[in-house]
Amino acid sequence: MTDIVFIEGLRVDALIGVYTHERVARRPLVFDIEMRTDTRIAALSDQLADALDYHAVSMRLVEFAGESSFQLVETLAERCAALLLAEFGVTGVRLRLAKPGAFEGADSVGVVIERGHFA
């Protein structure tokens, strides 16, 4: 049995985009993340050391995405999912990466990916 720890609406300013006008300034991105993990030990101990620290996860993603300069949201999403699997020991990740205001007429565009064991 595994559980889900989530982070919703994590805002990160990053340099991302294919077009010239997108490469001159950072723009806001929004992450929604679900991470599959077993929370039972943390629930029993009531200790952060036994939990998936969503603050640490958030800060790591802010750092990574903020320093990146990928062209595609697909690339950034893939790298972020790989980072979560490798560095935080989660067994699965569902990550939604939105790029608000990227396309006139749409509130947001982006991708949703699932990596690891998330079924």
Long-range contacts (C-beta under 8 A, 24 or more apart in sequence): 1-38, 1-40, 2-36, 2-37, 2-38, 2-91, 2-92, 2-117, 3-36, 3-37, 3-38, 3-39, 3-40, 4-34, 4-35, 4-36, 4-37, 5-34, 5-35, 5-37, 5-39, 5-51, 5-52, 5-54, 5-90, 6-32, 6-33, 6-34, 6-35, 6-54, 7-31, 7-32, 7-33, 7-54, 7-57, 7-58, 8-32, 8-33, 10-58, 10-61, 10-62, 12-61, 12-62, 12-65, 12-66, 13-66, 14-65, 14-66, 14-68, 14-69, 14-76, 15-68, 15-69, 16-68, 16-69, 16-70, 16-71, 16-72, 16-73, 16-76, 16-99, 17-71, 17-102, 18-71, 18-72, 26-66, 27-99, 27-101, 27-102, 28-100, 28-101, 29-65, 29-73, 29-76, 29-97, 29-98, 29-99, 29-100, 30-97, 30-98, 30-100, 30-108, 30-110, 31-61, 31-65, 31-80, 31-95, 31-96, 31-97, 31-98, 32-95, 32-96, 32-98, 33-57, 33-61, 33-84, 33-93, 33-94, 33-95, 33-96, 34-93, 34-94, 34-95, 34-118, 35-84, 35-88, 35-90, 35-92, 35-93, 36-90, 36-91, 36-92, 36-93, 36-116, 36-117, 36-118, 37-89, 37-90, 37-91, 52-88, 52-89, 52-90, 56-88, 57-84, 57-88, 60-87, 60-88, 73-97, 73-99, 73-109, 73-110, 73-111, 74-111, 74-113, 77-110, 77-111, 77-113, 78-113, 78-115, 81-113, 81-115, 81-116, 82-115, 85-115, 85-116, 90-116, 91-116, 91-117, 92-116, 92-117, 92-118, 93-118, 94-118
